[in-house]
Amino acid sequence: MVVRDLHRTEEPRLRGFFLRRLRNPNDAADATQETFLRFLEAPQKTIIDNPQAYLFQIAKSVASRSGARTVAESRLFLPAEDGFDQPLDAPSQERIVNGRQCLLLLAKAIEALPNRCQEVFILSRLHGMSNGEIAARLGISRNMVEKHIIKALIQCAKVRAELFKYIA
């Protein structure tokens, strides 16, 4: 079976598979793309008797890795404290000043990152681009995009933890 035919017939099933597991259309699209890339990277000498089964074995691995990454990223952020997760109709001057100071500290932390890491993080978090889009735009691997984002998130989490020490 030609890869193009496999992609045409199996891509919707794969996307549904990932959407059920990852619950995010952008993550499902990235995982689907990664699955087909891994399929294409199989050594040419490898004889694949059942391409669909092989493709879904790869998909299971990608889903497992994506799930583990999501859990790891969720641990980077502390739970909301002291009512910071509660919206206010009219924030006080003190809260406005604190917010601006926090934003400045986070901006400085992002500026301190290496250029490529900073660029990836901004494209991801401020421009809302998916990891696959960022990888294609910058000419780097999706795995490298993920490493840059994780590095930036860790730096932001450190700043946030420091801020909560002084606020509390």
C-alpha positions as CSV (number, residue, x, y, z in Angstrom):
1,M,0.0,0.0,0.0
2,V,1.4,3.4,-1.0
3,V,1.8,5.8,1.9
4,R,-0.4,8.4,0.2
5,D,-3.3,5.8,0.1
6,L,-2.6,4.9,3.7
7,H,-2.8,8.6,4.7
8,R,-6.0,9.1,2.8
9,T,-7.8,6.2,4.3
10,E,-6.3,6.2,7.9
11,E,-5.8,9.9,8.7
12,P,-9.4,10.5,9.8
13,R,-9.4,7.4,12.0
14,L,-6.0,8.4,13.5
15,R,-7.2,11.9,14.2
16,G,-10.3,10.6,15.9
17,F,-8.1,8.2,17.9
18,F,-6.0,11.1,19.1
19,L,-8.9,13.4,19.7
20,R,-10.5,10.9,22.1
21,R,-7.3,10.5,24.0
22,L,-5.8,14.0,24.0
23,R,-9.1,16.0,23.9
24,N,-7.6,18.8,22.0
25,P,-7.9,19.2,18.2
26,N,-4.5,20.9,17.8
27,D,-2.7,18.2,19.8
28,A,-4.6,15.5,17.8
29,A,-3.4,17.1,14.5
30,D,0.2,17.2,15.8
31,A,0.1,13.6,17.0
32,T,-1.4,12.5,13.7
33,Q,1.4,14.2,11.8
34,E,4.0,12.8,14.1
35,T,2.6,9.3,13.6
36,F,2.9,9.5,9.8
37,L,6.4,11.0,10.1
38,R,7.5,8.1,12.3
39,F,5.9,5.7,9.8
40,L,7.9,7.3,7.0
41,E,11.0,7.0,9.1
42,A,10.8,3.2,9.3
43,P,13.9,1.7,7.7
44,Q,13.4,0.9,4.0
45,K,14.5,-2.7,4.7
46,T,11.6,-3.2,7.1
47,I,8.9,-5.4,5.7
48,I,5.5,-4.3,7.0
49,D,2.9,-7.0,6.4
50,N,0.0,-4.9,7.8
51,P,0.6,-1.2,7.4
52,Q,-2.6,-0.2,9.3
53,A,-1.7,-2.2,12.3
54,Y,1.9,-0.9,12.3
55,L,0.6,2.7,11.9
56,F,-1.7,2.3,15.0
57,Q,1.1,0.8,17.0
58,I,3.1,3.9,16.3
59,A,-0.1,6.0,17.2
60,K,-0.3,4.2,20.6
61,S,3.3,5.1,21.3
62,V,2.7,8.7,20.3
63,A,-0.5,8.9,22.4
64,S,1.3,7.5,25.4
65,R,4.2,10.0,25.0
66,S,1.8,12.9,24.6
67,G,-0.2,12.0,27.6
68,A,3.0,11.7,29.7
69,R,4.1,15.1,28.4
70,T,0.7,16.7,29.3
71,V,1.0,15.3,32.9
72,A,4.5,16.6,33.2
73,E,3.6,20.1,32.0
74,S,0.6,20.2,34.3
75,R,3.0,19.8,37.3
76,L,4.9,22.9,36.3
77,F,2.2,25.2,37.6
78,L,1.2,25.7,41.2
79,P,-2.5,25.8,42.1
80,A,-4.1,29.2,42.3
81,E,-3.8,30.7,45.8
82,D,-5.2,33.6,47.8
83,G,-8.1,34.2,45.4
84,F,-5.9,35.0,42.4
85,D,-8.2,32.7,40.4
86,Q,-11.3,34.7,41.3
87,P,-12.3,37.5,38.8
88,L,-12.9,40.9,40.2
89,D,-15.2,43.6,38.7
90,A,-12.9,46.4,39.7
91,P,-9.4,45.4,40.8
92,S,-7.7,47.6,43.4
93,Q,-4.7,49.8,42.6
94,E,-2.5,47.5,44.6
95,R,-3.7,44.5,42.6
96,I,-3.1,46.4,39.3
97,V,0.5,47.3,40.4
98,N,1.2,43.8,41.6
99,G,-0.1,42.4,38.3
100,R,2.1,44.7,36.3
101,Q,5.1,43.9,38.4
102,C,4.4,40.1,38.0
103,L,4.1,40.6,34.2
104,L,7.4,42.5,34.1
105,L,9.2,39.7,36.0
106,L,7.7,37.1,33.7
107,A,8.7,39.1,30.6
108,K,12.3,39.4,32.0
109,A,12.4,35.7,32.6
110,I,11.3,35.0,29.0
111,E,13.8,37.6,27.7
112,A,16.6,35.7,29.6
113,L,15.9,32.5,27.6
114,P,18.1,31.6,24.7
115,N,16.8,33.3,21.4
116,R,15.4,30.1,19.8
117,C,13.7,29.0,23.1
118,Q,12.2,32.5,23.5
119,E,11.0,32.5,19.9
120,V,9.3,29.1,20.2
121,F,7.6,30.0,23.4
122,I,6.2,33.3,22.0
123,L,4.9,31.6,18.9
124,S,3.3,28.9,21.1
125,R,1.8,30.9,23.9
126,L,1.3,34.4,22.5
127,H,0.5,33.5,18.9
128,G,-1.3,30.2,19.6
129,M,0.6,28.2,17.0
130,S,0.7,24.4,17.3
131,N,4.0,22.6,17.8
132,G,3.8,21.3,14.3
133,E,3.3,24.7,12.8
134,I,6.2,26.1,14.9
135,A,8.5,23.3,13.8
136,A,7.7,23.8,10.1
137,R,8.1,27.6,10.4
138,L,11.5,27.5,12.2
139,G,12.8,24.4,10.4
140,I,13.3,22.4,13.6
141,S,11.9,19.1,14.8
142,R,8.6,19.0,16.8
143,N,10.6,17.3,19.6
144,M,12.9,20.3,19.8
145,V,9.9,22.6,19.9
146,E,8.6,20.7,22.8
147,K,11.9,20.9,24.6
148,H,12.0,24.7,24.2
149,I,8.5,25.1,25.5
150,I,9.2,22.9,28.5
151,K,12.3,24.9,29.3
152,A,10.4,28.2,29.1
153,L,7.5,26.8,31.2
154,I,10.0,25.7,33.9
155,Q,11.5,29.2,34.0
156,C,8.0,30.8,34.2
157,A,7.0,28.4,37.0
158,K,10.1,29.3,39.0
159,V,9.3,33.0,38.7
160,R,5.7,32.3,39.7
161,A,6.8,30.3,42.7
162,E,9.1,33.2,43.8
163,L,6.2,35.6,43.4
164,F,3.9,33.6,45.6
165,K,6.5,33.5,48.3
166,Y,6.4,37.3,48.5
167,I,2.7,37.7,48.1
168,A,1.7,35.2,50.7
